[in-house]
Amino acid sequence: MAAGRGIGARLQRGVYAIEFAFVFMLFFTLLYCILCVGLQFTFRFGLQNAAEDGARAALRYQPSLSQRRATAEAVALQRTAGWLPMAPVIVSRVCRIEGDDCDDPVCGAEWSQRCRVEVTVRANGMNRLLPVFIFAMPDTLVGQASLLLDGRAL
């Protein structure tokens, strides 16, 4: 009987190492996924916050619509400086609510002349942040905000 136990134990010698390797890979994959999702949410909410701050800055009094757009872009760029690993693409537009005229809108206090400011902050190349698995993060993250302009202040 004792001889039978020795042969079985000798055959089972490497099983613990194989089990450890599988459990380690599973744990590492789970930890990597949590890290990727956490980074994705952090960067996405940061971009959203920058877009919202830019849109709020455009609500402050400016002499022209082009200066409102420039102020919105400058504030959004300032909010992304320092923590975003790549330069964002920031686009701000002032559009009429009716008809989506964004080229040269005529904004005013009338109901038909209502305008909104839209600020979009886009970060490209986000999937290169974490090495090894570039498919774990999206390539582009976008934050967007839109606010109604007060026509009485135009």
mmCIF file of the C-alpha atoms, coordinates in Angstrom:
data_MODEL
# 
_entry.id   MODEL 
# 
loop_
_atom_site.group_PDB 
_atom_site.id 
_atom_site.type_symbol 
_atom_site.label_atom_id 
_atom_site.label_alt_id 
_atom_site.label_comp_id 
_atom_site.label_asym_id 
_atom_site.label_entity_id 
_atom_site.label_seq_id 
_atom_site.pdbx_PDB_ins_code 
_atom_site.Cartn_x 
_atom_site.Cartn_y 
_atom_site.Cartn_z 
_atom_site.occupancy 
_atom_site.B_iso_or_equiv 
_atom_site.pdbx_formal_charge 
_atom_site.auth_seq_id 
_atom_site.auth_comp_id 
_atom_site.auth_asym_id 
_atom_site.auth_atom_id 
_atom_site.pdbx_PDB_model_num 
ATOM 1   C CA . MET A 1 1   ? 0.000   0.000  0.000   1.00 0.00 ? 1   MET A CA 1 
ATOM 2   C CA . ALA A 1 2   ? 2.752   2.448  0.812   1.00 0.00 ? 2   ALA A CA 1 
ATOM 3   C CA . ALA A 1 3   ? 4.389   1.873  -2.552  1.00 0.00 ? 3   ALA A CA 1 
ATOM 4   C CA . GLY A 1 4   ? 1.170   2.883  -4.377  1.00 0.00 ? 4   GLY A CA 1 
ATOM 5   C CA . ARG A 1 5   ? 0.995   6.217  -2.584  1.00 0.00 ? 5   ARG A CA 1 
ATOM 6   C CA . GLY A 1 6   ? 4.557   7.130  -3.499  1.00 0.00 ? 6   GLY A CA 1 
ATOM 7   C CA . ILE A 1 7   ? 3.999   6.653  -7.222  1.00 0.00 ? 7   ILE A CA 1 
ATOM 8   C CA . GLY A 1 8   ? 0.852   8.855  -7.223  1.00 0.00 ? 8   GLY A CA 1 
ATOM 9   C CA . ALA A 1 9   ? 2.550   11.625 -5.237  1.00 0.00 ? 9   ALA A CA 1 
ATOM 10  C CA . ARG A 1 10  ? 5.475   11.623 -7.640  1.00 0.00 ? 10  ARG A CA 1 
ATOM 11  C CA . LEU A 1 11  ? 3.108   12.012 -10.613 1.00 0.00 ? 11  LEU A CA 1 
ATOM 12  C CA . GLN A 1 12  ? 1.335   14.971 -8.938  1.00 0.00 ? 12  GLN A CA 1 
ATOM 13  C CA . ARG A 1 13  ? 4.534   16.923 -8.246  1.00 0.00 ? 13  ARG A CA 1 
ATOM 14  C CA . GLY A 1 14  ? 4.158   19.627 -10.962 1.00 0.00 ? 14  GLY A CA 1 
ATOM 15  C CA . VAL A 1 15  ? 0.404   20.103 -10.643 1.00 0.00 ? 15  VAL A CA 1 
ATOM 16  C CA . TYR A 1 16  ? 0.745   22.797 -7.971  1.00 0.00 ? 16  TYR A CA 1 
ATOM 17  C CA . ALA A 1 17  ? 3.036   24.841 -10.210 1.00 0.00 ? 17  ALA A CA 1 
ATOM 18  C CA . ILE A 1 18  ? 0.565   24.588 -13.096 1.00 0.00 ? 18  ILE A CA 1 
ATOM 19  C CA . GLU A 1 19  ? -2.361  25.567 -10.849 1.00 0.00 ? 19  GLU A CA 1 
ATOM 20  C CA . PHE A 1 20  ? -0.375  28.528 -9.524  1.00 0.00 ? 20  PHE A CA 1 
ATOM 21  C CA . ALA A 1 21  ? 0.426   29.656 -13.075 1.00 0.00 ? 21  ALA A CA 1 
ATOM 22  C CA . PHE A 1 22  ? -3.248  29.551 -14.100 1.00 0.00 ? 22  PHE A CA 1 
ATOM 23  C CA . VAL A 1 23  ? -4.450  31.348 -10.975 1.00 0.00 ? 23  VAL A CA 1 
ATOM 24  C CA . PHE A 1 24  ? -1.700  33.974 -11.303 1.00 0.00 ? 24  PHE A CA 1 
ATOM 25  C CA . MET A 1 25  ? -2.602  34.660 -14.949 1.00 0.00 ? 25  MET A CA 1 
ATOM 26  C CA . LEU A 1 26  ? -6.296  34.907 -14.066 1.00 0.00 ? 26  LEU A CA 1 
ATOM 27  C CA . PHE A 1 27  ? -5.558  37.291 -11.184 1.00 0.00 ? 27  PHE A CA 1 
ATOM 28  C CA . PHE A 1 28  ? -3.201  39.406 -13.323 1.00 0.00 ? 28  PHE A CA 1 
ATOM 29  C CA . THR A 1 29  ? -5.784  39.649 -16.127 1.00 0.00 ? 29  THR A CA 1 
ATOM 30  C CA . LEU A 1 30  ? -8.482  40.720 -13.679 1.00 0.00 ? 30  LEU A CA 1 
ATOM 31  C CA . LEU A 1 31  ? -6.191  43.328 -12.108 1.00 0.00 ? 31  LEU A CA 1 
ATOM 32  C CA . TYR A 1 32  ? -5.181  44.651 -15.553 1.00 0.00 ? 32  TYR A CA 1 
ATOM 33  C CA . CYS A 1 33  ? -8.842  44.973 -16.600 1.00 0.00 ? 33  CYS A CA 1 
ATOM 34  C CA . ILE A 1 34  ? -9.682  46.887 -13.413 1.00 0.00 ? 34  ILE A CA 1 
ATOM 35  C CA . LEU A 1 35  ? -6.749  49.222 -14.054 1.00 0.00 ? 35  LEU A CA 1 
ATOM 36  C CA . CYS A 1 36  ? -7.822  49.816 -17.677 1.00 0.00 ? 36  CYS A CA 1 
ATOM 37  C CA . VAL A 1 37  ? -11.431 50.555 -16.767 1.00 0.00 ? 37  VAL A CA 1 
ATOM 38  C CA . GLY A 1 38  ? -10.350 52.839 -13.922 1.00 0.00 ? 38  GLY A CA 1 
ATOM 39  C CA . LEU A 1 39  ? -8.047  54.833 -16.201 1.00 0.00 ? 39  LEU A CA 1 
ATOM 40  C CA . GLN A 1 40  ? -10.721 55.022 -18.866 1.00 0.00 ? 40  GLN A CA 1 
ATOM 41  C CA . PHE A 1 41  ? -13.319 56.408 -16.443 1.00 0.00 ? 41  PHE A CA 1 
ATOM 42  C CA . THR A 1 42  ? -10.834 58.844 -14.925 1.00 0.00 ? 42  THR A CA 1 
ATOM 43  C CA . PHE A 1 43  ? -9.759  60.293 -18.268 1.00 0.00 ? 43  PHE A CA 1 
ATOM 44  C CA . ARG A 1 44  ? -13.321 60.345 -19.612 1.00 0.00 ? 44  ARG A CA 1 
ATOM 45  C CA . PHE A 1 45  ? -14.677 62.265 -16.609 1.00 0.00 ? 45  PHE A CA 1 
ATOM 46  C CA . GLY A 1 46  ? -11.721 64.645 -16.747 1.00 0.00 ? 46  GLY A CA 1 
ATOM 47  C CA . LEU A 1 47  ? -12.475 65.404 -20.401 1.00 0.00 ? 47  LEU A CA 1 
ATOM 48  C CA . GLN A 1 48  ? -16.157 65.883 -19.569 1.00 0.00 ? 48  GLN A CA 1 
ATOM 49  C CA . ASN A 1 49  ? -15.270 68.272 -16.754 1.00 0.00 ? 49  ASN A CA 1 
ATOM 50  C CA . ALA A 1 50  ? -12.987 70.280 -19.074 1.00 0.00 ? 50  ALA A CA 1 
ATOM 51  C CA . ALA A 1 51  ? -15.754 70.552 -21.690 1.00 0.00 ? 51  ALA A CA 1 
ATOM 52  C CA . GLU A 1 52  ? -18.283 71.683 -19.077 1.00 0.00 ? 52  GLU A CA 1 
ATOM 53  C CA . ASP A 1 53  ? -15.908 74.305 -17.679 1.00 0.00 ? 53  ASP A CA 1 
ATOM 54  C CA . GLY A 1 54  ? -15.249 75.578 -21.203 1.00 0.00 ? 54  GLY A CA 1 
ATOM 55  C CA . ALA A 1 55  ? -18.974 75.859 -21.915 1.00 0.00 ? 55  ALA A CA 1 
ATOM 56  C CA . ARG A 1 56  ? -19.529 77.715 -18.642 1.00 0.00 ? 56  ARG A CA 1 
ATOM 57  C CA . ALA A 1 57  ? -16.714 80.126 -19.513 1.00 0.00 ? 57  ALA A CA 1 
ATOM 58  C CA . ALA A 1 58  ? -18.441 80.893 -22.820 1.00 0.00 ? 58  ALA A CA 1 
ATOM 59  C CA . LEU A 1 59  ? -21.509 82.037 -20.881 1.00 0.00 ? 59  LEU A CA 1 
ATOM 60  C CA . ARG A 1 60  ? -19.572 84.908 -19.351 1.00 0.00 ? 60  ARG A CA 1 
ATOM 61  C CA . TYR A 1 61  ? -19.883 88.183 -21.204 1.00 0.00 ? 61  TYR A CA 1 
ATOM 62  C CA . GLN A 1 62  ? -17.763 88.451 -24.347 1.00 0.00 ? 62  GLN A CA 1 
ATOM 63  C CA . PRO A 1 63  ? -18.141 91.147 -27.024 1.00 0.00 ? 63  PRO A CA 1 
ATOM 64  C CA . SER A 1 64  ? -18.540 88.655 -29.893 1.00 0.00 ? 64  SER A CA 1 
ATOM 65  C CA . LEU A 1 65  ? -19.397 85.028 -30.572 1.00 0.00 ? 65  LEU A CA 1 
ATOM 66  C CA . SER A 1 66  ? -15.880 84.314 -31.847 1.00 0.00 ? 66  SER A CA 1 
ATOM 67  C CA . GLN A 1 67  ? -14.440 85.509 -28.537 1.00 0.00 ? 67  GLN A CA 1 
ATOM 68  C CA . ARG A 1 68  ? -16.900 83.242 -26.709 1.00 0.00 ? 68  ARG A CA 1 
ATOM 69  C CA . ARG A 1 69  ? -15.606 80.291 -28.723 1.00 0.00 ? 69  ARG A CA 1 
ATOM 70  C CA . ALA A 1 70  ? -11.974 81.259 -28.097 1.00 0.00 ? 70  ALA A CA 1 
ATOM 71  C CA . THR A 1 71  ? -12.601 81.631 -24.353 1.00 0.00 ? 71  THR A CA 1 
ATOM 72  C CA . ALA A 1 72  ? -14.327 78.244 -24.209 1.00 0.00 ? 72  ALA A CA 1 
ATOM 73  C CA . GLU A 1 73  ? -11.423 76.554 -25.987 1.00 0.00 ? 73  GLU A CA 1 
ATOM 74  C CA . ALA A 1 74  ? -8.809  78.289 -23.823 1.00 0.00 ? 74  ALA A CA 1 
ATOM 75  C CA . VAL A 1 75  ? -10.513 77.263 -20.572 1.00 0.00 ? 75  VAL A CA 1 
ATOM 76  C CA . ALA A 1 76  ? -10.992 73.665 -21.751 1.00 0.00 ? 76  ALA A CA 1 
ATOM 77  C CA . LEU A 1 77  ? -7.324  73.500 -22.767 1.00 0.00 ? 77  LEU A CA 1 
ATOM 78  C CA . GLN A 1 78  ? -6.286  74.902 -19.395 1.00 0.00 ? 78  GLN A CA 1 
ATOM 79  C CA . ARG A 1 79  ? -8.359  72.249 -17.582 1.00 0.00 ? 79  ARG A CA 1 
ATOM 80  C CA . THR A 1 80  ? -6.668  69.417 -19.483 1.00 0.00 ? 80  THR A CA 1 
ATOM 81  C CA . ALA A 1 81  ? -3.124  70.743 -19.073 1.00 0.00 ? 81  ALA A CA 1 
ATOM 82  C CA . GLY A 1 82  ? -0.840  68.744 -16.825 1.00 0.00 ? 82  GLY A CA 1 
ATOM 83  C CA . TRP A 1 83  ? -2.745  65.494 -16.418 1.00 0.00 ? 83  TRP A CA 1 
ATOM 84  C CA . LEU A 1 84  ? -3.621  64.465 -19.966 1.00 0.00 ? 84  LEU A CA 1 
ATOM 85  C CA . PRO A 1 85  ? -0.665  62.630 -21.550 1.00 0.00 ? 85  PRO A CA 1 
ATOM 86  C CA . MET A 1 86  ? -1.435  63.892 -25.065 1.00 0.00 ? 86  MET A CA 1 
ATOM 87  C CA . ALA A 1 87  ? -2.644  67.159 -26.552 1.00 0.00 ? 87  ALA A CA 1 
ATOM 88  C CA . PRO A 1 88  ? -6.443  67.230 -26.813 1.00 0.00 ? 88  PRO A CA 1 
ATOM 89  C CA . VAL A 1 89  ? -8.434  68.412 -29.807 1.00 0.00 ? 89  VAL A CA 1 
ATOM 90  C CA . ILE A 1 90  ? -10.865 71.085 -28.617 1.00 0.00 ? 90  ILE A CA 1 
ATOM 91  C CA . VAL A 1 91  ? -13.709 72.345 -30.794 1.00 0.00 ? 91  VAL A CA 1 
ATOM 92  C CA . SER A 1 92  ? -16.239 74.941 -29.695 1.00 0.00 ? 92  SER A CA 1 
ATOM 93  C CA . ARG A 1 93  ? -19.199 76.084 -31.747 1.00 0.00 ? 93  ARG A CA 1 
ATOM 94  C CA . VAL A 1 94  ? -22.045 78.527 -31.291 1.00 0.00 ? 94  VAL A CA 1 
ATOM 95  C CA . CYS A 1 95  ? -25.131 77.222 -33.091 1.00 0.00 ? 95  CYS A CA 1 
ATOM 96  C CA . ARG A 1 96  ? -28.748 78.226 -33.410 1.00 0.00 ? 96  ARG A CA 1 
ATOM 97  C CA . ILE A 1 97  ? -31.174 75.828 -31.787 1.00 0.00 ? 97  ILE A CA 1 
ATOM 98  C CA . GLU A 1 98  ? -33.531 75.916 -34.752 1.00 0.00 ? 98  GLU A CA 1 
ATOM 99  C CA . GLY A 1 99  ? -31.916 74.868 -37.990 1.00 0.00 ? 99  GLY A CA 1 
ATOM 100 C CA . ASP A 1 100 ? -28.465 74.039 -36.567 1.00 0.00 ? 100 ASP A CA 1 
ATOM 101 C CA . ASP A 1 101 ? -26.846 77.075 -38.185 1.00 0.00 ? 101 ASP A CA 1 
ATOM 102 C CA . CYS A 1 102 ? -23.264 77.044 -36.870 1.00 0.00 ? 102 CYS A CA 1 
ATOM 103 C CA . ASP A 1 103 ? -21.484 79.066 -39.559 1.00 0.00 ? 103 ASP A CA 1 
ATOM 104 C CA . ASP A 1 104 ? -22.556 82.599 -38.665 1.00 0.00 ? 104 ASP A CA 1 
ATOM 105 C CA . PRO A 1 105 ? -25.599 82.385 -36.398 1.00 0.00 ? 105 PRO A CA 1 
ATOM 106 C CA . VAL A 1 106 ? -27.765 85.372 -35.569 1.00 0.00 ? 106 VAL A CA 1 
ATOM 107 C CA . CYS A 1 107 ? -28.452 85.043 -31.862 1.00 0.00 ? 107 CYS A CA 1 
ATOM 108 C CA . GLY A 1 108 ? -30.840 87.190 -29.911 1.00 0.00 ? 108 GLY A CA 1 
ATOM 109 C CA . ALA A 1 109 ? -33.508 87.344 -27.238 1.00 0.00 ? 109 ALA A CA 1 
ATOM 110 C CA . GLU A 1 110 ? -36.298 86.127 -29.554 1.00 0.00 ? 110 GLU A CA 1 
ATOM 111 C CA . TRP A 1 111 ? -37.469 82.526 -29.197 1.00 0.00 ? 111 TRP A CA 1 
ATOM 112 C CA . SER A 1 112 ? -36.501 81.732 -32.794 1.00 0.00 ? 112 SER A CA 1 
ATOM 113 C CA . GLN A 1 113 ? -33.012 83.220 -32.308 1.00 0.00 ? 113 GLN A CA 1 
ATOM 114 C CA . ARG A 1 114 ? -31.944 81.025 -29.398 1.00 0.00 ? 114 ARG A CA 1 
ATOM 115 C CA . CYS A 1 115 ? -28.349 79.796 -29.579 1.00 0.00 ? 115 CYS A CA 1 
ATOM 116 C CA . ARG A 1 116 ? -26.278 77.241 -27.726 1.00 0.00 ? 116 ARG A CA 1 
ATOM 117 C CA . VAL A 1 117 ? -22.571 76.816 -27.206 1.00 0.00 ? 117 VAL A CA 1 
ATOM 118 C CA . GLU A 1 118 ? -21.106 73.341 -27.738 1.00 0.00 ? 118 GLU A CA 1 
ATOM 119 C CA . VAL A 1 119 ? -17.650 72.381 -26.505 1.00 0.00 ? 119 VAL A CA 1 
ATOM 120 C CA . THR A 1 120 ? -16.096 69.055 -27.499 1.00 0.00 ? 120 THR A CA 1 
ATOM 121 C CA . VAL A 1 121 ? -12.813 67.825 -26.017 1.00 0.00 ? 121 VAL A CA 1 
ATOM 122 C CA . ARG A 1 122 ? -11.326 64.798 -27.784 1.00 0.00 ? 122 ARG A CA 1 
ATOM 123 C CA . ALA A 1 123 ? -8.224  62.822 -26.769 1.00 0.00 ? 123 ALA A CA 1 
ATOM 124 C CA . ASN A 1 124 ? -6.786  60.532 -29.450 1.00 0.00 ? 124 ASN A CA 1 
ATOM 125 C CA . GLY A 1 125 ? -4.290  57.716 -28.935 1.00 0.00 ? 125 GLY A CA 1 
ATOM 126 C CA . MET A 1 126 ? -5.541  56.639 -25.521 1.00 0.00 ? 126 MET A CA 1 
ATOM 127 C CA . ASN A 1 127 ? -5.030  52.941 -26.256 1.00 0.00 ? 127 ASN A CA 1 
ATOM 128 C CA . ARG A 1 128 ? -1.242  53.433 -26.199 1.00 0.00 ? 128 ARG A CA 1 
ATOM 129 C CA . LEU A 1 129 ? -1.252  54.443 -22.523 1.00 0.00 ? 129 LEU A CA 1 
ATOM 130 C CA . LEU A 1 130 ? -0.994  50.925 -21.162 1.00 0.00 ? 130 LEU A CA 1 
ATOM 131 C CA . PRO A 1 131 ? 1.476   48.546 -22.793 1.00 0.00 ? 131 PRO A CA 1 
ATOM 132 C CA . VAL A 1 132 ? 0.891   44.929 -23.792 1.00 0.00 ? 132 VAL A CA 1 
ATOM 133 C CA . PHE A 1 133 ? -2.851  44.912 -24.588 1.00 0.00 ? 133 PHE A CA 1 
ATOM 134 C CA . ILE A 1 134 ? -3.733  47.943 -26.703 1.00 0.00 ? 134 ILE A CA 1 
ATOM 135 C CA . PHE A 1 135 ? -7.225  46.570 -27.309 1.00 0.00 ? 135 PHE A CA 1 
ATOM 136 C CA . ALA A 1 136 ? -8.151  47.039 -23.641 1.00 0.00 ? 136 ALA A CA 1 
ATOM 137 C CA . MET A 1 137 ? -8.644  50.826 -23.986 1.00 0.00 ? 137 MET A CA 1 
ATOM 138 C CA . PRO A 1 138 ? -10.472 52.752 -26.705 1.00 0.00 ? 138 PRO A CA 1 
ATOM 139 C CA . ASP A 1 139 ? -8.403  54.856 -29.077 1.00 0.00 ? 139 ASP A CA 1 
ATOM 140 C CA . THR A 1 140 ? -10.502 58.002 -28.605 1.00 0.00 ? 140 THR A CA 1 
ATOM 141 C CA . LEU A 1 141 ? -12.217 59.455 -25.545 1.00 0.00 ? 141 LEU A CA 1 
ATOM 142 C CA . VAL A 1 142 ? -14.613 62.397 -25.874 1.00 0.00 ? 142 VAL A CA 1 
ATOM 143 C CA . GLY A 1 143 ? -16.119 64.870 -23.430 1.00 0.00 ? 143 GLY A CA 1 
ATOM 144 C CA . GLN A 1 144 ? -18.899 67.123 -24.696 1.00 0.00 ? 144 GLN A CA 1 
ATOM 145 C CA . ALA A 1 145 ? -20.996 69.884 -23.128 1.00 0.00 ? 145 ALA A CA 1 
ATOM 146 C CA . SER A 1 146 ? -23.755 72.086 -24.483 1.00 0.00 ? 146 SER A CA 1 
ATOM 147 C CA . LEU A 1 147 ? -25.348 75.136 -22.832 1.00 0.00 ? 147 LEU A CA 1 
ATOM 148 C CA . LEU A 1 148 ? -28.040 77.562 -23.901 1.00 0.00 ? 148 LEU A CA 1 
ATOM 149 C CA . LEU A 1 149 ? -26.813 81.130 -24.389 1.00 0.00 ? 149 LEU A CA 1 
ATOM 150 C CA . ASP A 1 150 ? -28.826 83.886 -22.784 1.00 0.00 ? 150 ASP A CA 1 
ATOM 151 C CA . GLY A 1 151 ? -30.029 86.003 -25.691 1.00 0.00 ? 151 GLY A CA 1 
ATOM 152 C CA . ARG A 1 152 ? -30.451 89.096 -23.539 1.00 0.00 ? 152 ARG A CA 1 
ATOM 153 C CA . ALA A 1 153 ? -26.687 89.264 -22.983 1.00 0.00 ? 153 ALA A CA 1 
ATOM 154 C CA . LEU A 1 154 ? -25.750 89.077 -26.670 1.00 0.00 ? 154 LEU A CA 1 
# 
